[in-house]
Amino acid sequence: MRVPLSGLPRRVSIYEVGPRDGLQNEKAVVPVDVKSEFVTRLAAAGLRTIETTSFVHPKWVPQLADAEDLLNVLPRSPDLRYPVLVPNEKGLQRALSNGVTEIAIFGSATESFARRNLNRTVDESIDMFAPVVERAHSEGLWVRAYISMVCGDPWEGDVPIEQVVSVASRLMELGCSQLSLGDTIGVGTPGHVTALIEALGAAGIGTERLAVHFHDTYGQALANTLAALRAGVTCVDSSAGGLGGCPYAESATGNLPTEDLVWMLHGLGIDTGVDLGRLVETSHWMARHLGRPSPSRVVQALSPKPE
Amino acid sequence: MRVPLSGLPRRVSIYEVGPRDGLQNEKAVVPVDVKSEFVTRLAAAGLRTIETTSFVHPKWVPQLADAEDLLNVLPRSPDLRYPVLVPNEKGLQRALSNGVTEIAIFGSATESFARRNLNRTVDESIDMFAPVVERAHSEGLWVRAYISMVCGDPWEGDVPIEQVVSVASRLMELGCSQLSLGDTIGVGTPGHVTALIEALGAAGIGTERLAVHFHDTYGQALANTLAALRAGVTCVDSSAGGLGGCPYAESATGNLPTEDLVWMLHGLGIDTGVDLGRLVETSHWMARHLGRPSPSRVVQALSPKPE
């Protein structure tokens, strides 16, 4: 039953991260033809923005070493956007050489994660991103900035909201078009999310430039999404089938599953353009390929039951 | 980090249903000493209302055939409430003989489920409950009414809100103190939940008499809980470890896990009295007993990892 809830947006854009964020932690390399079929199926299910891969050095993420090969074989359409993660100027050069028109950079709200993920301080990472964003703009590219660890950090614990606002402001001052707020370890709750979005708004970063990126580690992702929608956000990151869990623990969960998000949005009467049945089929197919069940509740509920 | 969200209650009562609703579908009978330890641990973790068992005929729910034995060995304390499900007058007699002071009856919003679960029409089921509630009152008992299938029904599909309000009103007119709204198949979304609570309020059943009982079949349970809290509900049913899934599918999910609820409430700065660490230990212990992992995200995240 479709029953709207007052105060929510009428339309929400889903930014699908399964092929990049979902697959990057998979230890066994997924063949490029499987990745290509995955993206093609996601597009056929109605997803219009699909982050497909990353131009990070293959040494760090062997799973995405086939970025060029994948981009070469993907179906193209004027209404399909395939943003690609770009860590630095070298990555940007690869993106430009492959006709990429949307990129994402990946910043951190905390020093600990900047050090571990980027081998830099937060300041140094922003210095690294500045020429990337500048050149991307001069080439006419759309640029998204991720900011990770916006609610908590495994080494630092709670992350103060003002610290997130400070780093976010500097990323956006580089000229990024969109900021994706990543609760990378999934510890946030709806009041925290709301307060963060309000603080960003007070600092001049309005909800029209925000996306939210929740992980379901503590089961909070969809409740946090509801809070973000109520605060005015209209772009939500999610991962088909909830791909992105730690591969060593079968039951561990990763990103907000796109199916669970779509179930809620459609129930709220919010248009997404997604055909849920086709999306579930796609995640069920990918789960078989990966050899373990999807953590998405909707995929579990709607997939064919084992005999 | 504890960050309140405006418009939410300051305190929420958790109505723990794991020992009854969680265990009743388990095929392998759990020994009474394990059940007793389970309830004792839940109480030690700070839960104050624990639905322990049911006086349904053992033929229908063999798992709960030991109701008397369990009640005889449970620890007692003035601040601990152990409601027991009572299907009919015979069940009430057993409850009274065992010193039970809180009971719950279990109604259905739909004819299909009333027929299948109670072998009666909705009208006939209310006729069956009337003398139970009347006698319970004359004996000084507190009475909760469950109403199941409030959002959807496996046979009838969407359940109209006015139909739920009609059945709910008749149950409450019997004199029940509390009404627990059960989205038994987990299909509801936050707008539907909000509209239902508002419609009940308009019919004279205020939020002070309501509880919500969500199943996480489609991943909506916590988002729906957030919507219910915002609508003014202050009593939430949940099941330690998310017990209550279909036993034939390892990954299937059942009730809203108490741990995931507590994580959200504590993050929102809402007091529950629950020690989350002790609760997770309890669910981890029960999961080992049942031989499969808990579907609770929090239990998965905080339990010791397999070597």
Interface residues (C-beta under 8 A of the other chain):
Chain A: M1 R2 V3 P4 L5 L8 C151 G152 D158 G186 V187 G188 T189 P190 G191 H192 T194 A195 D216 T217 Y218 G219 Q220 L222 A223 T225 L226 A227 A249 S251 A252 T253 P257 E259 D260 W263 M264 H266 G267 L268 G269 P293 P295 S296 R297 V298 Q300 A301 K305 P306
Chain B: M1 R2 V3 P4 L5 L8 C151 G152 D158 G186 V187 G188 T189 P190 G191 H192 T194 A195 D216 T217 Y218 G219 Q220 L222 A223 T225 L226 A227 A249 S251 A252 T253 P257 E259 D260 W263 M264 H266 G267 L268 G269 P293 P295 S296 R297 V298 Q300 A301 K305 P306
